[in-house]
Amino acid sequence: MPPAKTSFVCLPCRAAYKQPPARGGEEDKRVCPRCAGELIHVGVAFAAPPRRDTEGWRVLSLLLHAGVRFHMGCCCGCDGPGYRPRTLREVRERMAYARRTGEPLARALVRPDLP
């Protein structure tokens, strides 16, 4: 059985691609077929927003630049990636919480509920 494909995105093109993982020892740099820019590895549990969903892609960009990815929670894939904010309002709330408490931004962004 071939290895499972994983997702890569190009933020400027608002495009997502499923590709096989890199072979052992290879550097995992992928190039966008549309703009030739570098693709960002987002993980196997990723579902791209529609291309015209500007807010969804902006939220995704903020998550990726903060270091948040969409990997499965366990080896069998039963947990999924966990909570990820879907609106700019949710992102802003979690960013304010991170600034207020000193919690790392990546951890605050994946927090399902704020205290």
Backbone torsions as a table, in degrees:
resi	resn	phi	psi	omega
1	MET	NA	130.4	-179.7
2	PRO	-70.1	155.8	178.9
3	PRO	-64.5	151.2	180.0
4	ALA	-64.9	145.2	177.9
5	LYS	-80.1	153.6	-179.9
6	THR	-124.4	160.1	-174.3
7	SER	-94.9	144.7	174.3
8	PHE	-132.2	147.1	178.6
9	VAL	-128.8	153.4	170.4
10	CYS	-115.7	111.0	-176.5
11	LEU	-67.2	-42.9	178.9
12	PRO	-61.7	-36.3	-179.6
13	CYS	-86.3	-13.3	-173.3
14	ARG	53.9	52.1	-177.6
15	ALA	-130.1	144.9	177.6
16	ALA	-122.6	143.9	-178.5
17	TYR	-134.7	137.3	173.0
18	LYS	-98.1	127.0	-178.6
19	GLN	-138.3	154.4	177.3
20	PRO	-67.5	153.1	178.8
21	PRO	-66.9	160.2	178.6
22	ALA	-67.2	150.2	176.9
23	ARG	-75.2	158.5	-176.7
24	GLY	-50.3	127.2	175.6
25	GLY	86.9	-13.0	179.6
26	GLU	-80.2	147.5	174.5
27	GLU	-76.1	136.4	-172.7
28	ASP	-97.9	61.8	176.0
29	LYS	-101.6	123.1	-179.5
30	ARG	-114.2	151.0	-177.8
31	VAL	-117.2	136.9	178.6
32	CYS	-68.6	129.5	178.8
33	PRO	-69.9	-16.7	-179.9
34	ARG	-86.9	-50.6	-172.6
35	CYS	-115.4	-4.9	-178.3
36	ALA	67.6	15.0	174.5
37	GLY	-80.9	169.0	-178.9
38	GLU	-77.1	134.6	176.0
39	LEU	-83.8	149.8	178.5
40	ILE	-104.6	129.4	178.1
41	HIS	-76.4	123.5	-177.4
42	VAL	-112.1	-16.5	176.5
43	GLY	113.1	174.2	-174.6
44	VAL	-83.4	-20.9	-175.9
45	ALA	-101.1	41.7	-175.2
46	PHE	-107.9	136.9	172.5
47	ALA	-125.6	117.4	-176.2
48	ALA	-73.0	143.7	172.8
49	PRO	-71.9	160.2	176.1
50	PRO	-59.0	149.2	-175.8
51	ARG	-57.3	-35.4	-177.7
52	ARG	-84.0	-1.7	178.6
53	ASP	-82.1	83.4	-175.8
54	THR	-58.9	-45.0	-179.2
55	GLU	-64.1	-41.9	179.0
56	GLY	-59.9	-42.0	179.2
57	TRP	-71.9	-31.3	176.5
58	ARG	-67.7	-42.9	176.4
59	VAL	-60.8	-45.7	179.0
60	LEU	-59.5	-43.0	178.5
61	SER	-60.2	-44.3	178.5
62	LEU	-62.5	-42.3	179.4
63	LEU	-63.2	-47.1	-177.3
64	LEU	-65.8	-39.6	178.8
65	HIS	-69.8	-21.6	175.5
66	ALA	-84.6	-8.0	178.1
67	GLY	98.4	8.2	-179.7
68	VAL	-83.5	132.8	178.2
69	ARG	-126.3	176.8	-173.9
70	PHE	-119.2	65.4	179.3
71	HIS	-97.5	158.1	178.6
72	MET	-69.5	153.0	-177.7
73	GLY	-75.4	-30.6	-179.3
74	CYS	-141.9	175.9	-175.0
75	CYS	-65.2	-27.4	-178.6
76	CYS	-91.0	-7.4	176.8
77	GLY	81.7	15.1	-175.5
78	CYS	-79.7	-23.6	-175.3
79	ASP	-86.8	-22.1	-175.9
80	GLY	69.9	-173.3	-175.8
81	PRO	-80.7	-11.3	-177.0
82	GLY	90.0	-169.7	-176.8
83	TYR	-70.1	139.3	171.0
84	ARG	-139.3	132.8	178.7
85	PRO	-64.8	147.1	-178.6
86	ARG	-114.8	-12.4	-179.0
87	THR	-124.3	158.6	177.9
88	LEU	-64.7	-31.8	177.8
89	ARG	-61.4	-46.1	178.2
90	GLU	-62.3	-39.3	178.6
91	VAL	-64.9	-46.5	-179.9
92	ARG	-60.7	-41.6	178.7
93	GLU	-60.4	-43.2	-177.8
94	ARG	-73.3	-32.1	175.8
95	MET	-67.7	-41.7	177.4
96	ALA	-63.4	-41.2	177.5
97	TYR	-61.5	-42.7	180.0
98	ALA	-63.8	-42.8	178.3
99	ARG	-64.3	-42.1	-176.7
100	ARG	-67.4	-40.1	-173.2
101	THR	-100.2	-16.7	-177.3
102	GLY	84.6	5.2	177.4
103	GLU	-68.6	141.7	177.7
104	PRO	-56.5	140.8	-175.0
105	LEU	-59.0	-43.4	-178.6
106	ALA	-60.2	-38.4	179.5
107	ARG	-71.7	-39.6	179.8
108	ALA	-66.5	-33.8	-178.7
109	LEU	-68.3	-28.3	-178.8
110	VAL	-98.1	9.0	177.6
111	ARG	-76.8	119.7	-177.7
112	PRO	-66.5	-38.3	-179.0
113	ASP	-129.0	139.8	175.8
114	LEU	-96.0	136.8	178.4
115	PRO	-69.4	NA	NA
